[in-house]
């Protein structure tokens, strides 16, 4: 089928025609800056807040 072959060729050569546009810049920033930054922020805010080691029944997980 010529349409499938044309689609496959387009997919294989996509990197040759790539340009940074405002949309691709925004997607890149979200993927490589904002998402890891949000994960780091949440991890640093909750670090050492919970203690799962040696808890007994009825004891809370939040460190005082």
Secondary structure in CASP SS format (residue, H / E / C, confidence):
PFRMAT SS
TARGET T0000
AUTHOR 0000-0000-0000
METHOD secondary structure of the structure
MODEL  1
X C 1.00
X H 1.00
X H 1.00
X H 1.00
X H 1.00
X H 1.00
X H 1.00
X H 1.00
X H 1.00
X H 1.00
X H 1.00
X H 1.00
X C 1.00
X H 1.00
X H 1.00
X H 1.00
X H 1.00
X C 1.00
X C 1.00
X C 1.00
X C 1.00
X H 1.00
X H 1.00
X H 1.00
X H 1.00
X H 1.00
X H 1.00
X H 1.00
X H 1.00
X H 1.00
X H 1.00
X H 1.00
X H 1.00
X H 1.00
X H 1.00
X H 1.00
X H 1.00
X H 1.00
X H 1.00
X H 1.00
X H 1.00
X H 1.00
X H 1.00
X H 1.00
X H 1.00
X H 1.00
X C 1.00
X C 1.00
X C 1.00
X E 1.00
X C 1.00
X C 1.00
X C 1.00
X C 1.00
X C 1.00
X C 1.00
X C 1.00
X C 1.00
X C 1.00
X C 1.00
X C 1.00
X E 1.00
X C 1.00
X C 1.00
END
